[in-house]
Amino acid sequence: MLSIGTSLPELATTVVAALRRENELALGNIIGANIFNLTFVLGMPALLSPSTFNMQAFYFSFTVLVVAGLLFSLFSLGRKQRLNRGKGIFLLVCFIVYITVLCVAHSLLT
């Protein structure tokens, strides 16, 4: 839930850019936000206070990140290089499945 709240500004920027047909801005915002989150946001707390975390959760989330990146790349590198509504719905369903799996796994472990 926290990630949804912190991602709302990027979502708003990306939606507005896409509606204005500024596709490079939309894509750059998505990629830039992910790079920033993976490097600075993850690195700064580790620098200030090293800690441990659940490696199984990390590997699962990292695998989902890689698969999502590959799916996006496959969708983007097609003949038309276009993300249409069908592909968007598919990606949203993938997100819902991911959140559902996380919730079920959490409830089974607690």
C-alpha positions in Angstrom: 0.0 0.0 0.0 2.8 2.4 0.8 4.3 1.9 -2.7 1.0 2.9 -4.3 0.8 6.1 -2.2 4.4 7.1 -3.0 3.9 6.3 -6.7 0.9 8.5 -7.2 2.9 11.5 -8.2 4.7 9.5 -10.9 1.4 8.0 -12.0 -0.2 11.4 -12.3 2.8 12.8 -14.3 2.9 9.8 -16.6 -0.9 9.9 -17.2 -0.8 13.6 -18.0 2.2 13.1 -20.3 0.5 10.2 -22.1 -2.7 12.2 -22.6 -0.7 15.0 -24.1 1.0 12.5 -26.4 4.4 13.2 -24.7 5.3 9.6 -24.8 9.1 10.1 -24.2 8.3 12.1 -21.0 5.9 9.3 -19.8 8.5 6.6 -20.4 11.4 8.6 -19.0 9.4 9.4 -15.8 8.7 5.7 -15.3 12.2 4.5 -15.9 13.8 7.4 -14.0 11.6 6.9 -11.0 12.4 3.2 -10.9 16.2 3.8 -11.2 16.0 6.5 -8.4 14.0 4.1 -6.2 16.3 1.2 -6.7 19.5 3.2 -6.2 19.1 6.3 -4.0 16.0 5.3 -2.0 17.4 1.8 -1.3 21.0 3.0 -0.9 20.5 5.9 1.5 18.9 4.0 4.3 21.5 1.3 3.9 24.2 3.9 4.2 22.7 5.4 7.3 21.6 2.2 9.1 22.6 -1.1 7.6 20.0 -3.8 8.1 18.9 -7.2 7.0 15.8 -8.2 5.1 13.9 -11.3 4.0 15.9 -12.7 1.0 12.9 -14.9 -0.2 10.8 -11.8 -0.4 13.6 -9.9 -2.2 14.1 -12.7 -4.8 10.4 -13.0 -5.4 10.0 -9.2 -5.9 13.2 -9.0 -8.0 11.9 -11.8 -10.2 8.6 -10.0 -10.7 10.5 -6.8 -11.5 12.6 -8.5 -14.2 9.5 -10.3 -15.7 7.6 -7.0 -15.7 10.5 -5.3 -17.4 10.7 -8.1 -20.0 7.0 -8.0 -20.6 7.1 -4.2 -21.1 10.1 -4.6 -23.4 8.3 -7.2 -25.5 5.2 -5.1 -25.7 7.3 -2.0 -26.7 9.5 -3.6 -29.2 6.8 -5.1 -31.3 6.1 -4.1 -34.9 4.0 -1.1 -33.9 6.0 -0.2 -30.8 2.8 0.7 -29.1 1.1 0.0 -25.8 -2.6 -0.3 -26.4 -5.5 -0.8 -24.0 -5.3 -4.6 -24.2 -1.6 -4.6 -23.2 -2.4 -2.1 -20.5 -5.1 -4.2 -19.1 -2.8 -7.2 -19.1 -0.1 -5.3 -17.2 -2.7 -4.1 -14.6 -4.0 -7.7 -14.2 -0.4 -8.8 -13.6 -0.1 -6.1 -10.9 -3.3 -7.3 -9.2 -2.0 -10.9 -9.3 1.3 -9.8 -7.8 -0.4 -7.9 -5.0 -2.8 -10.9 -4.4 0.2 -13.3 -4.2 1.9 -11.0 -1.7 -1.1 -10.8 0.5 -1.8 -14.5 0.5 1.9 -15.3 1.2 1.9 -12.8 4.0 -1.2 -14.3 5.6 0.2 -17.8 5.4 3.5 -16.7 7.0 1.8 -14.9 9.9 
